[in-house]
Amino acid sequence: MLPKPPPREASSGFLCLPPYRIQGISIAGEQVAIQIPELDLGFDIGCCPRAALPSRHLVISHGHMDHVGSLAYFCSQRRFQGMGTATLVCDERIAPDIHAMMEGFSRLERQKTPYELLALKAGQQLEIKNNLYLKGFEVEHTAPSFGYTIIERRTKLREHLVGLPQEKLRELKSRGEEITRELWIPLMTYIADTEPGAHLLTPEVRESKIIICECTFFDAEHKDRARIGKHMHVQDIAEWIGVLQCEQLVLHHVSRRTHMGVARERLDELLSAEQTARVHLLMDHRTNRARYERQLEDAERGTR
């Protein structure tokens, strides 16, 4: 009798949520690595698929192994592939531990892998692209953990000046009058391991156009497990979505024990049809592939 072949490795999930692609792998307790190519941004690095390497900034939520296990490899491979020094972003509470981990690899390899680490305080902002800022905030987990919101800064003409000719606007500006106002638009929020709480109800989180959030448990009997591990349960999602203004909610970090078909059924049971339409499971390959094929067909029809 022939032995069985090795189990298949997890393949990357993919969602096209214009203008962004959300891609990566996220399996609770095993590996989390999510990329937003349009933002040159990666979230967590529990594994290191090749598609993660171009990320200009790699943002770390917390120090659990399924979220940072490939951090040193990521930094090393960027140098090896000629992509330059990795720029890492993390909660300032875990920055010393990340430095210690990298130092341990340097001693082990007998060579130093360069990297840059930017440690953020809660509420501190970092400009990652022109007029785009990354803002960290504390969430509740079993280890120090951050969520992150990407915020766009826009300037808009003050309402009472709308319609005035350009000559008049230039005149007002030359006299020192402020003719524009700043708007801060939350575009996307990433949340890894967390339990429900007030940190999920802030305006910046609720008003984000896209939210990427963990949901580890779907079985009705696993509510206590979620509380012990400080994770989200699908019933928490059902309560939370009622106050969210997001256009899309992407769930990741689903436990391997939950089949994607069962997860989708639980969402259908707990959410309204309108809510279900804007909720996606990152690792639901079959549903996401069918959705992308429809998007391609729609795009092709639109160019005819």
ZIHU-V416994 format. One record per residue. N is the residue number from 1. RES is the residue in three letters. SS is DSSP state (helix for helix, strand for strand, loop for the rest). Layout:
# ZIHU-V416994
N:RES:SS
N:RES:SS
This chain:
# ZIHU-V416994
1:MET:loop
2:LEU:loop
3:PRO:loop
4:LYS:loop
5:PRO:loop
6:PRO:loop
7:PRO:loop
8:ARG:loop
9:GLU:loop
10:ALA:loop
11:SER:loop
12:SER:loop
13:GLY:strand
14:PHE:strand
15:LEU:strand
16:CYS:strand
17:LEU:strand
18:PRO:loop
19:PRO:loop
20:TYR:strand
21:ARG:strand
22:ILE:strand
23:GLN:strand
24:GLY:strand
25:ILE:strand
26:SER:strand
27:ILE:strand
28:ALA:loop
29:GLY:loop
30:GLU:loop
31:GLN:strand
32:VAL:strand
33:ALA:strand
34:ILE:strand
35:GLN:strand
36:ILE:strand
37:PRO:helix
38:GLU:helix
39:LEU:helix
40:ASP:loop
41:LEU:strand
42:GLY:strand
43:PHE:strand
44:ASP:loop
45:ILE:loop
46:GLY:loop
47:CYS:loop
48:CYS:loop
49:PRO:loop
50:ARG:helix
51:ALA:helix
52:ALA:helix
53:LEU:loop
54:PRO:loop
55:SER:loop
56:ARG:loop
57:HIS:strand
58:LEU:strand
59:VAL:strand
60:ILE:loop
61:SER:loop
62:HIS:strand
63:GLY:loop
64:HIS:loop
65:MET:helix
66:ASP:helix
67:HIS:helix
68:VAL:helix
69:GLY:loop
70:SER:loop
71:LEU:helix
72:ALA:helix
73:TYR:helix
74:PHE:helix
75:CYS:helix
76:SER:helix
77:GLN:helix
78:ARG:helix
79:ARG:helix
80:PHE:helix
81:GLN:loop
82:GLY:loop
83:MET:loop
84:GLY:loop
85:THR:loop
86:ALA:strand
87:THR:strand
88:LEU:strand
89:VAL:strand
90:CYS:strand
91:ASP:strand
92:GLU:helix
93:ARG:helix
94:ILE:helix
95:ALA:helix
96:PRO:helix
97:ASP:helix
98:ILE:helix
99:HIS:helix
100:ALA:helix
101:MET:helix
102:MET:helix
103:GLU:helix
104:GLY:helix
105:PHE:helix
106:SER:helix
107:ARG:helix
108:LEU:helix
109:GLU:helix
110:ARG:loop
111:GLN:loop
112:LYS:loop
113:THR:loop
114:PRO:loop
115:TYR:strand
116:GLU:strand
117:LEU:strand
118:LEU:strand
119:ALA:strand
120:LEU:strand
121:LYS:loop
122:ALA:loop
123:GLY:loop
124:GLN:loop
125:GLN:strand
126:LEU:strand
127:GLU:strand
128:ILE:strand
129:LYS:strand
130:ASN:loop
131:ASN:loop
132:LEU:strand
133:TYR:strand
134:LEU:strand
135:LYS:strand
136:GLY:strand
137:PHE:strand
138:GLU:strand
139:VAL:strand
140:GLU:loop
141:HIS:loop
142:THR:loop
143:ALA:loop
144:PRO:loop
145:SER:strand
146:PHE:strand
147:GLY:strand
148:TYR:strand
149:THR:strand
150:ILE:strand
151:ILE:strand
152:GLU:strand
153:ARG:strand
154:ARG:strand
155:THR:strand
156:LYS:strand
157:LEU:strand
158:ARG:loop
159:GLU:helix
160:HIS:helix
161:LEU:helix
162:VAL:loop
163:GLY:loop
164:LEU:loop
165:PRO:loop
166:GLN:helix
167:GLU:helix
168:LYS:helix
169:LEU:helix
170:ARG:helix
171:GLU:helix
172:LEU:helix
173:LYS:helix
174:SER:helix
175:ARG:loop
176:GLY:loop
177:GLU:loop
178:GLU:loop
179:ILE:loop
180:THR:strand
181:ARG:strand
182:GLU:strand
183:LEU:strand
184:TRP:strand
185:ILE:strand
186:PRO:strand
187:LEU:strand
188:MET:strand
189:THR:strand
190:TYR:strand
191:ILE:strand
192:ALA:loop
193:ASP:loop
194:THR:loop
195:GLU:loop
196:PRO:loop
197:GLY:loop
198:ALA:helix
199:HIS:helix
200:LEU:helix
201:LEU:loop
202:THR:loop
203:PRO:helix
204:GLU:helix
205:VAL:helix
206:ARG:helix
207:GLU:loop
208:SER:loop
209:LYS:loop
210:ILE:strand
211:ILE:strand
212:ILE:strand
213:CYS:strand
214:GLU:strand
215:CYS:loop
216:THR:loop
217:PHE:strand
218:PHE:loop
219:ASP:loop
220:ALA:helix
221:GLU:helix
222:HIS:helix
223:LYS:helix
224:ASP:helix
225:ARG:helix
226:ALA:helix
227:ARG:helix
228:ILE:helix
229:GLY:helix
230:LYS:loop
231:HIS:loop
232:MET:loop
233:HIS:strand
234:VAL:helix
235:GLN:helix
236:ASP:helix
237:ILE:helix
238:ALA:helix
239:GLU:helix
240:TRP:helix
241:ILE:helix
242:GLY:helix
243:VAL:helix
244:LEU:loop
245:GLN:loop
246:CYS:loop
247:GLU:loop
248:GLN:strand
249:LEU:strand
250:VAL:strand
251:LEU:strand
252:HIS:strand
253:HIS:loop
254:VAL:strand
255:SER:loop
256:ARG:loop
257:ARG:loop
258:THR:loop
259:HIS:loop
260:MET:helix
261:GLY:helix
262:VAL:helix
263:ALA:helix
264:ARG:helix
265:GLU:helix
266:ARG:helix
267:LEU:helix
268:ASP:helix
269:GLU:helix
270:LEU:helix
271:LEU:loop
272:SER:loop
273:ALA:helix
274:GLU:helix
275:GLN:helix
276:THR:helix
277:ALA:helix
278:ARG:loop
279:VAL:strand
280:HIS:strand
281:LEU:strand
282:LEU:loop
283:MET:loop
284:ASP:loop
285:HIS:helix
286:ARG:helix
287:THR:helix
288:ASN:helix
289:ARG:helix
290:ALA:helix
291:ARG:helix
292:TYR:helix
293:GLU:helix
294:ARG:helix
295:GLN:helix
296:LEU:helix
297:GLU:helix
298:ASP:helix
299:ALA:helix
300:GLU:helix
301:ARG:helix
302:GLY:helix
303:THR:helix
304:ARG:loop
